[in-house]
């Protein structure tokens, strides 16, 4: 299995990216810092966190730098959908 030449091609090849905003190739052509945020309302990590972790690992292989954001404020609010 040969690694692709750039981050977006790698994600497309693995079926993790269907389409991207025009110009995304130019942005990801050089190393960038990105963040992955999650909330701690679940008792533990679960399969729903897997995609974010996989994309983060792939990005790091191409020299991009991750920031993992886990904040108590996000956890206290949780998912506000459906709340009044």
VENMO-V664239 format. One record per run of one state. SS is the DSSP state (alpha for helix, beta for strand, coil for the rest). FROM is the first residue (numbers start at 1). TO is the last residue. If there is no record, write none. Layout:
BEGIN
ss:from:to
SS:FROM:TO
SS:FROM:TO
END
This chain:
BEGIN
ss:from:to
coil:1:6
alpha:7:13
coil:14:23
alpha:24:27
coil:28:32
beta:33:38
coil:39:46
alpha:47:61
coil:62:64
beta:65:70
coil:71:71
alpha:72:77
coil:78:84
END
